């Protein structure tokens, strides 16, 4: 068995063409000019999925610039107003408002300043107070 493998391998090596300068150059130009292959099974995810979620999801119609407000109380009251008025939400008003606030905090990531992050965290507490969820 081992003898047959060695013989087959020797035949493969002997039948290969020696690489010449011309062969490698043409192979390089052929590869460079052909378009990159895309796998049919692999589907790429959209680049800015969080932007699409904010714009199109069945969440809330938020006031423009709500997360840039200076007071946690104003942020919470705006989220509460939006959640209660929304006809597109699937969960309760409190849950929808809190999830949108958490979504914004998580997606902002490191670009959120410490002061703004603290303000938004205080807005979560204020949201609990406004919905009378003080446990």
N, CA, C and O atoms as a Tinker XYZ file with bonds, in Angstrom:
   540  protein
     1  N      0.821000   -1.191000    0.000000    73     2
     2  CA     0.000000    0.000000    0.000000    64     1     3
     3  C      0.868000    1.258000    0.000000    63     2     4     5
     4  O      0.634000    2.191000   -0.769000    81     3
     5  N      1.874000    1.266000    0.879000    73     3     6
     6  CA     2.761000    2.415000    0.959000    64     5     7
     7  C      3.529000    2.607000   -0.340000    63     6     8     9
     8  O      3.819000    3.739000   -0.727000    81     7
     9  N      3.865000    1.499000   -1.023000    73     7    10
    10  CA     4.578000    1.580000   -2.294000    64     9    11
    11  C      3.725000    2.278000   -3.349000    63    10    12    13
    12  O      4.239000    3.079000   -4.130000    81    11
    13  N      2.420000    1.980000   -3.379000    73    11    14
    14  CA     1.544000    2.590000   -4.388000    64    13    15
    15  C      1.421000    4.091000   -4.163000    63    14    16    17
    16  O      1.408000    4.865000   -5.120000    81    15
    17  N      1.331000    4.503000   -2.905000    73    15    18
    18  CA     1.230000    5.940000   -2.609000    64    17    19
    19  C      2.466000    6.683000   -3.098000    63    18    20    21
    20  O      2.364000    7.741000   -3.719000    81    19
    21  N      3.643000    6.112000   -2.808000    73    19    22
    22  CA     4.885000    6.766000   -3.215000    64    21    23
    23  C      4.957000    6.881000   -4.731000    63    22    24    25
    24  O      5.395000    7.901000   -5.263000    81    23
    25  N      4.529000    5.840000   -5.415000    73    23    26
    26  CA     4.581000    5.849000   -6.877000    64    25    27
    27  C      3.624000    6.896000   -7.450000    63    26    28    29
    28  O      3.975000    7.613000   -8.388000    81    27
    29  N      2.439000    6.982000   -6.896000    73    27    30
    30  CA     1.470000    7.965000   -7.382000    64    29    31
    31  C      1.970000    9.377000   -7.141000    63    30    32    33
    32  O      1.800000   10.252000   -7.990000    81    31
    33  N      2.572000    9.600000   -6.015000    73    31    34
    34  CA     3.100000   10.926000   -5.695000    64    33    35
    35  C      4.252000   11.287000   -6.638000    63    34    36    37
    36  O      4.369000   12.431000   -7.078000    81    35
    37  N      5.092000   10.308000   -6.938000    73    35    38
    38  CA     6.213000   10.550000   -7.843000    64    37    39
    39  C      5.707000   10.916000   -9.236000    63    38    40    41
    40  O      6.283000   11.784000   -9.893000    81    39
    41  N      4.630000   10.262000   -9.696000    73    39    42
    42  CA     4.069000   10.586000  -11.010000    64    41    43
    43  C      3.495000   11.993000  -11.037000    63    42    44    45
    44  O      3.645000   12.707000  -12.029000    81    43
    45  N      2.842000   12.394000   -9.961000    73    43    46
    46  CA     2.268000   13.747000   -9.902000    64    45    47
    47  C      3.355000   14.797000   -9.992000    63    46    48    49
    48  O      3.216000   15.781000  -10.719000    81    47
    49  N      4.428000   14.595000   -9.263000    73    47    50
    50  CA     5.525000   15.566000   -9.260000    64    49    51
    51  C      6.178000   15.621000  -10.631000    63    50    52    53
    52  O      6.539000   16.701000  -11.096000    81    51
    53  N      6.334000   14.490000  -11.278000    73    51    54
    54  CA     6.993000   14.437000  -12.587000    64    53    55
    55  C      6.149000   15.100000  -13.663000    63    54    56    57
    56  O      6.708000   15.645000  -14.615000    81    55
    57  N      4.835000   15.077000  -13.551000    73    55    58
    58  CA     3.980000   15.640000  -14.599000    64    57    59
    59  C      3.783000   17.146000  -14.470000    63    58    60    61
    60  O      3.275000   17.772000  -15.400000    81    59
    61  N      4.158000   17.728000  -13.377000    73    59    62
    62  CA     4.019000   19.188000  -13.226000    64    61    63
    63  C      4.968000   19.909000  -14.160000    63    62    64    65
    64  O      6.091000   19.466000  -14.398000    81    63
    65  N      4.489000   21.049000  -14.695000    73    63    66
    66  CA     5.355000   21.861000  -15.541000    64    65    67
    67  C      6.277000   22.678000  -14.657000    63    66    68    69
    68  O      5.851000   23.162000  -13.609000    81    67
    69  N      7.484000   22.836000  -15.039000    73    67    70
    70  CA     8.376000   23.681000  -14.243000    64    69    71
    71  C      7.920000   25.129000  -14.345000    63    70    72    73
    72  O      7.506000   25.584000  -15.411000    81    71
    73  N      7.998000   25.838000  -13.246000    73    71    74
    74  CA     7.561000   27.232000  -13.208000    64    73    75
    75  C      8.596000   28.101000  -13.901000    63    74    76    77
    76  O      9.765000   28.126000  -13.517000    81    75
    77  N      8.152000   28.810000  -14.922000    73    75    78
    78  CA     9.049000   29.744000  -15.601000    64    77    79
    79  C      8.583000   31.144000  -15.294000    63    78    80    81
    80  O      7.501000   31.359000  -14.747000    81    79
    81  N      9.406000   32.074000  -15.650000    73    79    82
    82  CA     9.088000   33.473000  -15.390000    64    81    83
    83  C      7.801000   33.869000  -16.120000    63    82    84    85
    84  O      6.973000   34.596000  -15.572000    81    83
    85  N      7.637000   33.396000  -17.344000    73    83    86
    86  CA     6.462000   33.732000  -18.143000    64    85    87
    87  C      5.190000   33.144000  -17.538000    63    86    88    89
    88  O      4.161000   33.816000  -17.473000    81    87
    89  N      5.262000   31.901000  -17.100000    73    87    90
    90  CA     4.081000   31.247000  -16.530000    64    89    91
    91  C      3.605000   31.948000  -15.266000    63    90    92    93
    92  O      2.403000   32.158000  -15.099000    81    91
    93  N      4.500000   32.305000  -14.393000    73    91    94
    94  CA     4.093000   32.937000  -13.139000    64    93    95
    95  C      3.573000   34.339000  -13.380000    63    94    96    97
    96  O      2.655000   34.773000  -12.684000    81    95
    97  N      4.127000   35.065000  -14.343000    73    95    98
    98  CA     3.667000   36.423000  -14.617000    64    97    99
    99  C      2.258000   36.405000  -15.185000    63    98   100   101
   100  O      1.416000   37.216000  -14.800000    81    99
   101  N      2.005000   35.474000  -16.105000    73    99   102
   102  CA     0.666000   35.432000  -16.688000    64   101   103
   103  C     -0.358000   34.978000  -15.646000    63   102   104   105
   104  O     -1.507000   35.422000  -15.659000    81   103
   105  N      0.065000   34.099000  -14.755000    73   103   106
   106  CA    -0.847000   33.651000  -13.696000    64   105   107
   107  C     -1.182000   34.797000  -12.768000    63   106   108   109
   108  O     -2.313000   34.923000  -12.299000    81   107
   109  N     -0.187000   35.635000  -12.505000    73   107   110
   110  CA    -0.439000   36.779000  -11.619000    64   109   111
   111  C     -1.402000   37.768000  -12.262000    63   110   112   113
   112  O     -2.311000   38.267000  -11.598000    81   111
   113  N     -1.213000   38.056000  -13.545000    73   111   114
   114  CA    -2.101000   39.015000  -14.194000    64   113   115
   115  C     -3.500000   38.443000  -14.338000    63   114   116   117
   116  O     -4.484000   39.177000  -14.237000    81   115
   117  N     -3.598000   37.161000  -14.570000    73   115   118
   118  CA    -4.916000   36.540000  -14.670000    64   117   119
   119  C     -5.663000   36.653000  -13.348000    63   118   120   121
   120  O     -6.851000   36.976000  -13.330000    81   119
   121  N     -4.979000   36.391000  -12.249000    73   119   122
   122  CA    -5.623000   36.460000  -10.938000    64   121   123
   123  C     -6.016000   37.890000  -10.602000    63   122   124   125
   124  O     -7.071000   38.124000  -10.014000    81   123
   125  N     -5.179000   38.838000  -10.968000    73   123   126
   126  CA    -5.453000   40.230000  -10.629000    64   125   127
   127  C     -6.640000   40.768000  -11.406000    63   126   128   129
   128  O     -7.401000   41.581000  -10.881000    81   127
   129  N     -6.814000   40.329000  -12.657000    73   127   130
   130  CA    -7.890000   40.878000  -13.470000    64   129   131
   131  C     -9.238000   40.224000  -13.185000    63   130   132   133
   132  O    -10.281000   40.807000  -13.481000    81   131
   133  N     -9.230000   39.031000  -12.618000    73   131   134
   134  CA   -10.507000   38.374000  -12.352000    64   133   135
   135  C    -11.156000   38.986000  -11.115000    63   134   136   137
   136  O    -10.462000   39.328000  -10.158000    81   135
   137  N    -12.491000   39.129000  -11.127000    73   135   138
   138  CA   -13.176000   39.719000   -9.970000    64   137   139
   139  C    -13.111000   38.781000   -8.765000    63   138   140   141
   140  O    -13.049000   37.563000   -8.926000    81   139
   141  N    -13.126000   39.346000   -7.566000    73   139   142
   142  CA   -13.077000   38.493000   -6.371000    64   141   143
   143  C    -14.330000   37.646000   -6.271000    63   142   144   145
   144  O    -15.435000   38.109000   -6.553000    81   143
   145  N    -14.146000   36.407000   -5.868000    73   143   146
   146  CA   -15.276000   35.493000   -5.733000    64   145   147
   147  C    -16.037000   35.759000   -4.452000    63   146   148   149
   148  O    -15.458000   36.011000   -3.396000    81   147
   149  N    -17.338000   35.696000   -4.575000    73   147   150
   150  CA   -18.182000   35.832000   -3.393000    64   149   151
   151  C    -18.895000   34.517000   -3.171000    63   150   152   153
   152  O    -19.395000   33.896000   -4.110000    81   151
   153  N    -18.934000   34.108000   -1.942000    73   151   154
   154  CA   -19.606000   32.864000   -1.618000    64   153   155
   155  C    -21.114000   33.073000   -1.664000    63   154   156   157
   156  O    -21.630000   34.061000   -1.141000    81   155
   157  N    -21.801000   32.152000   -2.283000    73   155   158
   158  CA   -23.256000   32.273000   -2.409000    64   157   159
   159  C    -23.952000   32.000000   -1.079000    63   158   160   161
   160  O    -25.048000   32.506000   -0.836000    81   159
   161  N    -23.320000   31.204000   -0.221000    73   159   162
   162  CA   -23.968000   30.835000    1.024000    64   161   163
   163  C    -23.778000   31.882000    2.109000    63   162   164   165
   164  O    -24.635000   32.029000    2.981000    81   163
   165  N    -22.679000   32.605000    2.071000    73   163   166
   166  CA   -22.404000   33.585000    3.127000    64   165   167
   167  C    -23.083000   34.898000    2.800000    63   166   168   169
   168  O    -22.848000   35.474000    1.738000    81   167
   169  N    -23.915000   35.372000    3.694000    73   167   170
   170  CA   -24.615000   36.627000    3.496000    64   169   171
   171  C    -24.009000   37.660000    4.434000    63   170   172   173
   172  O    -23.926000   37.435000    5.641000    81   171
   173  N    -23.591000   38.774000    3.889000    73   171   174
   174  CA   -22.979000   39.800000    4.726000    64   173   175
   175  C    -24.062000   40.593000    5.436000    63   174   176   177
   176  O    -25.132000   40.843000    4.881000    81   175
   177  N    -23.775000   40.981000    6.652000    73   175   178
   178  CA   -24.747000   41.746000    7.421000    64   177   179
   179  C    -24.664000   43.211000    7.015000    63   178   180   181
   180  O    -23.600000   43.676000    6.605000    81   179
   181  N    -25.756000   43.936000    7.120000    73   179   182
   182  CA   -25.721000   45.350000    6.786000    64   181   183
   183  C    -24.746000   46.090000    7.684000    63   182   184   185
   184  O    -24.543000   45.722000    8.841000    81   183
   185  N    -24.155000   47.121000    7.144000    73   183   186
   186  CA   -23.087000   47.806000    7.860000    64   185   187
   187  C    -23.602000   48.554000    9.087000    63   186   188   189
   188  O    -22.968000   48.523000   10.142000    81   187
   189  N    -24.722000   49.212000    8.960000    73   187   190
   190  CA   -25.221000   50.032000   10.069000    64   189   191
   191  C    -26.594000   49.529000   10.508000    63   190   192   193
   192  O    -27.602000   50.214000   10.335000    81   191
   193  N    -26.619000   48.344000   11.070000    73   191   194
   194  CA   -27.897000   47.741000   11.447000    64   193   195
   195  C    -28.566000   48.529000   12.560000    63   194   196   197
   196  O    -29.794000   48.598000   12.612000    81   195
   197  N    -27.774000   49.131000   13.460000    73   195   198
   198  CA   -28.389000   49.864000   14.564000    64   197   199
   199  C    -29.081000   51.138000   14.060000    63   198   200   201
   200  O    -30.090000   51.566000   14.621000    81   199
   201  N    -28.534000   51.734000   13.007000    73   199   202
   202  CA   -29.185000   52.907000   12.430000    64   201   203
   203  C    -30.521000   52.508000   11.819000    63   202   204   205
   204  O    -31.514000   53.223000   11.954000    81   203
   205  N    -30.539000   51.355000   11.144000    73   203   206
   206  CA   -31.776000   50.870000   10.538000    64   205   207
   207  C    -32.801000   50.534000   11.607000    63   206   208   209
   208  O    -33.987000   50.810000   11.430000    81   207
   209  N    -32.366000   49.943000   12.714000    73   207   210
   210  CA   -33.275000   49.610000   13.811000    64   209   211
   211  C    -33.885000   50.880000   14.383000    63   210   212   213
   212  O    -35.088000   50.940000   14.634000    81   211
   213  N    -33.056000   51.890000   14.588000    73   211   214
   214  CA   -33.554000   53.150000   15.140000    64   213   215
   215  C    -34.584000   53.791000   14.213000    63   214   216   217
   216  O    -35.569000   54.368000   14.674000    81   215
   217  N    -34.352000   53.689000   12.910000    73   215   218
   218  CA   -35.220000   54.350000   11.944000    64   217   219
   219  C    -36.491000   53.564000   11.641000    63   218   220   221
   220  O    -37.562000   54.159000   11.518000    81   219
   221  N    -36.396000   52.221000   11.515000    73   219   222
   222  CA   -37.516000   51.447000   10.975000    64   221   223
   223  C    -38.208000   50.506000   11.949000    63   222   224   225
   224  O    -39.246000   49.938000   11.610000    81   223
   225  N    -37.672000   50.327000   13.132000    73   223   226
   226  CA   -38.229000   49.295000   14.005000    64   225   227
   227  C    -39.588000   49.689000   14.568000    63   226   228   229
   228  O    -39.980000   50.855000   14.547000    81   227
   229  N    -40.291000   48.685000   15.070000    73   227   230
   230  CA   -41.570000   48.946000   15.729000    64   229   231
   231  C    -41.304000   49.321000   17.178000    63   230   232   233
   232  O    -41.736000   48.630000   18.100000    81   231
   233  N    -40.610000   50.388000   17.360000    73   231   234
   234  CA   -40.262000   50.812000   18.710000    64   233   235
   235  C    -41.015000   52.091000   19.039000    63   234   236   237
   236  O    -42.204000   52.053000   19.355000    81   235
   237  N    -40.346000   53.189000   18.968000    73   235   238
   238  CA   -40.962000   54.459000   19.349000    64   237   239
   239  C    -40.643000   55.537000   18.334000    63   238   240   241
   240  O    -39.633000   55.470000   17.634000    81   239
   241  N    -41.505000   56.521000   18.262000    73   239   242
   242  CA   -41.207000   57.732000   17.508000    64   241   243
   243  C    -40.665000   58.731000   18.512000    63   242   244   245
   244  O    -41.424000   59.393000   19.219000    81   243
   245  N    -39.339000   58.833000   18.568000    73   243   246
   246  CA   -38.699000   59.665000   19.585000    64   245   247
   247  C    -38.583000   61.114000   19.147000    63   246   248   249
   248  O    -38.515000   61.420000   17.956000    81   247
   249  N    -38.561000   61.990000   20.126000    73   247   250
   250  CA   -38.331000   63.408000   19.897000    64   249   251
   251  C    -36.899000   63.562000   19.379000    63   250   252   253
   252  O    -35.990000   62.875000   19.844000    81   251
   253  N    -36.705000   64.460000   18.420000    73   251   254
   254  CA   -35.381000   64.687000   17.855000    64   253   255
   255  C    -34.415000   65.175000   18.935000    63   254   256   257
   256  O    -34.710000   66.143000   19.636000    81   255
   257  N    -33.273000   64.518000   19.075000    73   255   258
   258  CA   -32.246000   64.930000   20.033000    64   257   259
   259  C    -32.590000   64.640000   21.482000    63   258   260   261
   260  O    -32.075000   65.309000   22.378000    81   259
   261  N    -33.450000   63.657000   21.738000    73   259   262
   262  CA   -33.888000   63.379000   23.108000    64   261   263
   263  C    -32.717000   62.983000   24.003000    63   262   264   265
   264  O    -32.701000   63.336000   25.183000    81   263
   265  N    -31.738000   62.257000   23.465000    73   263   266
   266  CA   -30.631000   61.784000   24.291000    64   265   267
   267  C    -29.564000   62.858000   24.506000    63   266   268   269
   268  O    -28.623000   62.654000   25.273000    81   267
   269  N    -29.706000   63.983000   23.840000    73   267   270
   270  CA   -28.768000   65.091000   24.013000    64   269   271
   271  C    -29.270000   66.118000   25.039000    63   270   272   273
   272  O    -28.570000   67.084000   25.342000    81   271
   273  N    -30.472000   65.910000   25.568000    73   271   274
   274  CA   -31.014000   66.848000   26.549000    64   273   275
   275  C    -30.125000   66.883000   27.790000    63   274   276   277
   276  O    -29.438000   65.909000   28.096000    81   275
   277  N    -30.140000   68.016000   28.504000    73   275   278
   278  CA   -29.209000   68.215000   29.620000    64   277   279
   279  C    -29.696000   67.632000   30.935000    63   278   280   281
   280  O    -28.887000   67.353000   31.821000    81   279
   281  N    -30.986000   67.445000   31.080000    73   279   282
   282  CA   -31.524000   66.973000   32.351000    64   281   283
   283  C    -32.024000   65.532000   32.229000    63   282   284   285
   284  O    -32.744000   65.212000   31.283000    81   283
   285  N    -31.655000   64.659000   33.173000    73   283   286
   286  CA   -32.182000   63.288000   33.151000    64   285   287
   287  C    -33.704000   63.253000   33.256000    63   286   288   289
   288  O    -34.356000   62.369000   32.699000    81   287
   289  N    -34.258000   64.227000   33.977000    73   287   290
   290  CA   -35.712000   64.310000   34.140000    64   289   291
   291  C    -36.388000   64.601000   32.797000    63   290   292   293
   292  O    -37.435000   64.031000   32.489000    81   291
   293  N    -35.785000   65.492000   32.001000    73   291   294
   294  CA   -36.343000   65.825000   30.687000    64   293   295
   295  C    -36.235000   64.640000   29.732000    63   294   296   297
   296  O    -37.149000   64.377000   28.951000    81   295
   297  N    -35.119000   63.932000   29.799000    73   295   298
   298  CA   -34.932000   62.754000   28.951000    64   297   299
   299  C    -35.993000   61.712000   29.282000    63   298   300   301
   300  O    -36.625000   61.152000   28.386000    81   299
   301  N    -36.184000   61.457000   30.578000    73   299   302
   302  CA   -37.154000   60.448000   31.013000    64   301   303
   303  C    -38.577000   60.841000   30.640000    63   302   304   305
   304  O    -39.360000   60.002000   30.195000    81   303
   305  N    -38.912000   62.114000   30.820000    73   303   306
   306  CA   -40.281000   62.534000   30.505000    64   305   307
   307  C    -40.542000   62.481000   28.999000    63   306   308   309
   308  O    -41.652000   62.158000   28.577000    81   307
   309  N    -39.532000   62.794000   28.185000    73   307   310
   310  CA   -39.688000   62.717000   26.744000    64   309   311
   311  C    -39.856000   61.273000   26.291000    63   310   312   313
   312  O    -40.684000   60.982000   25.428000    81   311
   313  N    -39.067000   60.367000   26.874000    73   311   314
   314  CA   -39.198000   58.946000   26.538000    64   313   315
   315  C    -40.565000   58.410000   26.964000    63   314   316   317
   316  O    -41.182000   57.625000   26.244000    81   315
   317  N    -41.029000   58.836000   28.129000    73   315   318
   318  CA   -42.335000   58.392000   28.615000    64   317   319
   319  C    -43.448000   58.874000   27.688000    63   318   320   321
   320  O    -44.347000   58.113000   27.331000    81   319
   321  N    -43.376000   60.136000   27.307000    73   319   322
   322  CA   -44.386000   60.709000   26.409000    64   321   323
   323  C    -44.393000   59.958000   25.070000    63   322   324   325
   324  O    -45.455000   59.618000   24.549000    81   323
   325  N    -43.206000   59.705000   24.525000    73   323   326
   326  CA   -43.118000   58.994000   23.246000    64   325   327
   327  C    -43.654000   57.571000   23.358000    63   326   328   329
   328  O    -44.348000   57.088000   22.464000    81   327
   329  N    -43.327000   56.908000   24.457000    73   327   330
   330  CA   -43.758000   55.524000   24.643000    64   329   331
   331  C    -45.271000   55.428000   24.796000    63   330   332   333
   332  O    -45.896000   54.511000   24.263000    81   331
   333  N    -45.851000   56.359000   25.511000    73   331   334
   334  CA   -47.300000   56.308000   25.733000    64   333   335
   335  C    -48.086000   56.668000   24.476000    63   334   336   337
   336  O    -49.184000   56.157000   24.259000    81   335
   337  N    -47.526000   57.546000   23.651000    73   335   338
   338  CA   -48.230000   57.964000   22.436000    64   337   339
   339  C    -48.052000   56.986000   21.276000    63   338   340   341
   340  O    -48.848000   56.980000   20.337000    81   339
   341  N    -47.027000   56.176000   21.341000    73   339   342
   342  CA   -46.688000   55.312000   20.220000    64   341   343
   343  C    -47.735000   54.220000   20.009000    63   342   344   345
   344  O    -48.205000   53.592000   20.957000    81   343
   345  N    -48.081000   54.017000   18.757000    73   343   346
   346  CA   -49.009000   52.929000   18.423000    64   345   347
   347  C    -48.256000   51.745000   17.828000    63   346   348   349
   348  O    -48.860000   50.712000   17.538000    81   347
   349  N    -46.940000   51.882000   17.642000    73   347   350
   350  CA   -46.150000   50.818000   17.014000    64   349   351
   351  C    -45.466000   49.900000   18.015000    63   350   352   353
   352  O    -44.894000   48.883000   17.623000    81   351
   353  N    -45.511000   50.231000   19.280000    73   351   354
   354  CA   -44.771000   49.412000   20.242000    64   353   355
   355  C    -45.480000   48.096000   20.488000    63   354   356   357
   356  O    -46.701000   47.985000   20.383000    81   355
   357  N    -44.654000   47.083000   20.826000    73   355   358
   358  CA   -45.199000   45.748000   21.056000    64   357   359
   359  C    -45.300000   45.422000   22.536000    63   358   360   361
   360  O    -46.105000   44.578000   22.931000    81   359
   361  N    -44.488000   46.085000   23.362000    73   359   362
   362  CA   -44.491000   45.838000   24.810000    64   361   363
   363  C    -45.149000   47.025000   25.507000    63   362   364   365
   364  O    -45.680000   47.928000   24.860000    81   363
   365  N    -45.104000   47.007000   26.822000    73   363   366
   366  CA   -45.654000   48.119000   27.590000    64   365   367
   367  C    -44.835000   49.387000   27.405000    63   366   368   369
   368  O    -43.711000   49.349000   26.903000    81   367
   369  N    -45.410000   50.509000   27.816000    73   367   370
   370  CA   -44.751000   51.808000   27.619000    64   369   371
   371  C    -43.434000   51.886000   28.383000    63   370   372   373
   372  O    -42.432000   52.356000   27.843000    81   371
   373  N    -43.427000   51.429000   29.637000    73   371   374
   374  CA   -42.201000   51.487000   30.446000    64   373   375
   375  C    -41.098000   50.653000   29.816000    63   374   376   377
   376  O    -39.957000   51.098000   29.690000    81   375
   377  N    -41.449000   49.450000   29.426000    73   375   378
   378  CA   -40.449000   48.546000   28.845000    64   377   379
   379  C    -39.889000   49.097000   27.531000    63   378   380   381
   380  O    -38.690000   48.985000   27.273000    81   379
   381  N    -40.739000   49.684000   26.712000    73   379   382
   382  CA   -40.299000   50.258000   25.442000    64   381   383
   383  C    -39.374000   51.450000   25.661000    63   382   384   385
   384  O    -38.344000   51.577000   24.999000    81   383
   385  N    -39.746000   52.317000   26.592000    73   383   386
   386  CA   -38.924000   53.498000   26.863000    64   385   387
   387  C    -37.560000   53.101000   27.419000    63   386   388   389
   388  O    -36.530000   53.632000   27.001000    81   387
   389  N    -37.564000   52.174000   28.353000    73   387   390
   390  CA   -36.310000   51.737000   28.962000    64   389   391
   391  C    -35.428000   51.009000   27.944000    63   390   392   393
   392  O    -34.207000   51.167000   27.958000    81   391
   393  N    -36.031000   50.226000   27.076000    73   391   394
   394  CA   -35.227000   49.504000   26.085000    64   393   395
   395  C    -34.603000   50.455000   25.068000    63   394   396   397
   396  O    -33.479000   50.224000   24.623000    81   395
   397  N    -35.307000   51.516000   24.695000    73   395   398
   398  CA   -34.723000   52.483000   23.769000    64   397   399
   399  C    -33.570000   53.243000   24.418000    63   398   400   401
   400  O    -32.574000   53.543000   23.760000    81   399
   401  N    -33.699000   53.547000   25.678000    73   399   402
   402  CA   -32.621000   54.227000   26.401000    64   401   403
   403  C    -31.398000   53.311000   26.518000    63   402   404   405
   404  O    -30.269000   53.743000   26.288000    81   403
   405  N    -31.627000   52.074000   26.870000    73   403   406
   406  CA   -30.535000   51.107000   26.986000    64   405   407
   407  C    -29.889000   50.855000   25.627000    63   406   408   409
   408  O    -28.666000   50.752000   25.533000    81   407
   409  N    -30.695000   50.755000   24.581000    73   407   410
   410  CA   -30.188000   50.558000   23.230000    64   409   411
   411  C    -29.251000   51.690000   22.847000    63   410   412   413
   412  O    -28.176000   51.446000   22.297000    81   411
   413  N    -29.646000   52.928000   23.131000    73   411   414
   414  CA   -28.807000   54.072000   22.785000    64   413   415
   415  C    -27.495000   54.040000   23.562000    63   414   416   417
   416  O    -26.436000   54.295000   22.990000    81   415
   417  N    -27.549000   53.736000   24.839000    73   415   418
   418  CA   -26.336000   53.693000   25.669000    64   417   419
   419  C    -25.387000   52.610000   25.153000    63   418   420   421
   420  O    -24.186000   52.845000   25.020000    81   419
   421  N    -25.925000   51.430000   24.864000    73   419   422
   422  CA   -25.085000   50.326000   24.399000    64   421   423
   423  C    -24.476000   50.598000   23.032000    63   422   424   425
   424  O    -23.306000   50.286000   22.810000    81   423
   425  N    -25.244000   51.175000   22.107000    73   423   426
   426  CA   -24.736000   51.402000   20.764000    64   425   427
   427  C    -23.780000   52.585000   20.709000    63   426   428   429
   428  O    -22.922000   52.628000   19.828000    81   427
   429  N    -23.900000   53.540000   21.616000    73   427   430
   430  CA   -22.990000   54.692000   21.602000    64   429   431
   431  C    -21.589000   54.258000   21.989000    63   430   432   433
   432  O    -20.603000   54.790000   21.479000    81   431
   433  N    -21.503000   53.292000   22.892000    73   431   434
   434  CA   -20.207000   52.705000   23.246000    64   433   435
   435  C    -19.221000   53.696000   23.814000    63   434   436   437
   436  O    -19.557000   54.504000   24.680000    81   435
   437  N    -17.981000   53.628000   23.311000    73   435   438
   438  CA   -16.900000   54.455000   23.845000    64   437   439
   439  C    -17.003000   55.908000   23.414000    63   438   440   441
   440  O    -16.364000   56.777000   24.008000    81   439
   441  N    -17.796000   56.181000   22.393000    73   439   442
   442  CA   -17.910000   57.564000   21.913000    64   441   443
   443  C    -18.737000   58.439000   22.856000    63   442   444   445
   444  O    -18.761000   59.661000   22.703000    81   443
   445  N    -19.408000   57.832000   23.819000    73   443   446
   446  CA   -20.219000   58.570000   24.785000    64   445   447
   447  C    -19.327000   59.087000   25.905000    63   446   448   449
   448  O    -18.573000   58.325000   26.511000    81   447
   449  N    -19.417000   60.368000   26.174000    73   447   450
   450  CA   -18.587000   60.946000   27.245000    64   449   451
   451  C    -19.089000   60.446000   28.605000    63   450   452   453
   452  O    -20.229000   60.000000   28.736000    81   451
   453  N    -18.225000   60.528000   29.598000    73   451   454
   454  CA   -18.586000   60.052000   30.939000    64   453   455
   455  C    -19.772000   60.847000   31.497000    63   454   456   457
   456  O    -20.674000   60.273000   32.106000    81   455
   457  N    -19.767000   62.151000   31.291000    73   455   458
   458  CA   -20.859000   62.997000   31.787000    64   457   459
   459  C    -22.193000   62.603000   31.132000    63   458   460   461
   460  O    -23.221000   62.498000   31.801000    81   459
   461  N    -22.150000   62.390000   29.816000    73   459   462
   462  CA   -23.383000   62.026000   29.113000    64   461   463
   463  C    -23.855000   60.634000   29.524000    63   462   464   465
   464  O    -25.054000   60.401000   29.680000    81   463
   465  N    -22.911000   59.709000   29.697000    73   463   466
   466  CA   -23.276000   58.348000   30.132000    64   465   467
   467  C    -23.916000   58.382000   31.516000    63   466   468   469
   468  O    -24.914000   57.700000   31.748000    81   467
   469  N    -23.360000   59.163000   32.433000    73   467   470
   470  CA   -23.928000   59.290000   33.778000    64   469   471
   471  C    -25.325000   59.903000   33.730000    63   470   472   473
   472  O    -26.227000   59.486000   34.456000    81   471
   473  N    -25.485000   60.902000   32.861000    73   471   474
   474  CA   -26.789000   61.552000   32.711000    64   473   475
   475  C    -27.837000   60.546000   32.218000    63   474   476   477
   476  O    -28.972000   60.544000   32.695000    81   475
   477  N    -27.454000   59.703000   31.274000    73   475   478
   478  CA   -28.392000   58.711000   30.740000    64   477   479
   479  C    -28.691000   57.613000   31.764000    63   478   480   481
   480  O    -29.807000   57.096000   31.812000    81   479
   481  N    -27.709000   57.263000   32.570000    73   479   482
   482  CA   -27.949000   56.277000   33.638000    64   481   483
   483  C    -28.916000   56.846000   34.680000    63   482   484   485
   484  O    -29.781000   56.131000   35.186000    81   483
   485  N    -28.765000   58.123000   34.994000    73   483   486
   486  CA   -29.700000   58.771000   35.935000    64   485   487
   487  C    -31.096000   58.861000   35.316000    63   486   488   489
   488  O    -32.101000   58.819000   36.026000    81   487
   489  N    -31.147000   58.985000   33.980000    73   487   490
   490  CA   -32.445000   59.031000   33.291000    64   489   491
   491  C    -33.183000   57.705000   33.438000    63   490   492   493
   492  O    -34.413000   57.679000   33.484000    81   491
   493  N    -32.432000   56.598000   33.512000    73   491   494
   494  CA   -33.063000   55.290000   33.747000    64   493   495
   495  C    -33.778000   55.280000   35.092000    63   494   496   497
   496  O    -34.921000   54.838000   35.200000    81   495
   497  N    -33.088000   55.772000   36.109000    73   495   498
   498  CA   -33.689000   55.835000   37.455000    64   497   499
   499  C    -34.906000   56.746000   37.454000    63   498   500   501
   500  O    -35.935000   56.428000   38.049000    81   499
   501  N    -34.777000   57.878000   36.783000    73   499   502
   502  CA   -35.888000   58.834000   36.712000    64   501   503
   503  C    -37.077000   58.235000   35.967000    63   502   504   505
   504  O    -38.229000   58.516000   36.298000    81   503
   505  N    -36.794000   57.411000   34.964000    73   503   506
   506  CA   -37.860000   56.748000   34.217000    64   505   507
   507  C    -38.638000   55.801000   35.122000    63   506   508   509
   508  O    -39.862000   55.709000   35.026000    81   507
   509  N    -37.927000   55.095000   36.002000    73   507   510
   510  CA   -38.595000   54.215000   36.973000    64   509   511
   511  C    -39.516000   55.016000   37.881000    63   510   512   513
   512  O    -40.639000   54.599000   38.166000    81   511
   513  N    -39.031000   56.172000   38.333000    73   511   514
   514  CA   -39.862000   57.023000   39.205000    64   513   515
   515  C    -41.121000   57.494000   38.476000    63   514   516   517
   516  O    -42.216000   57.467000   39.036000    81   515
   517  N    -40.958000   57.923000   37.231000    73   515   518
   518  CA   -42.103000   58.448000   36.497000    64   517   519
   519  C    -43.145000   57.387000   36.157000    63   518   520   521
   520  O    -44.329000   57.694000   36.015000    81   519
   521  N    -42.709000   56.157000   36.030000    73   519   522
   522  CA   -43.643000   55.069000   35.768000    64   521   523
   523  C    -44.071000   54.379000   37.067000    63   522   524   525
   524  O    -44.755000   53.356000   37.028000    81   523
   525  N    -43.682000   54.922000   38.189000    73   523   526
   526  CA   -44.016000   54.391000   39.511000    64   525   527
   527  C    -43.582000   52.928000   39.656000    63   526   528   529
   528  O    -44.344000   52.076000   40.111000    81   527
   529  N    -42.346000   52.672000   39.258000    73   527   530
   530  CA   -41.770000   51.327000   39.365000    64   529   531
   531  C    -40.696000   51.283000   40.446000    63   530   532   533
   532  O    -39.703000   50.569000   40.307000    81   531
   533  N    -40.886000   52.019000   41.488000    73   531   534
   534  CA   -39.891000   52.092000   42.577000    64   533   535
   535  C    -40.020000   50.864000   43.458000    63   534   536   537
   536  O    -40.915000   50.775000   44.299000    81   535
   537  N    -39.114000   49.921000   43.253000    73   535   538
   538  CA   -39.136000   48.723000   44.106000    64   537   539
   539  C    -37.923000   48.685000   44.968000    63   538   540
   540  O    -37.755000   47.754000   45.757000    81   539
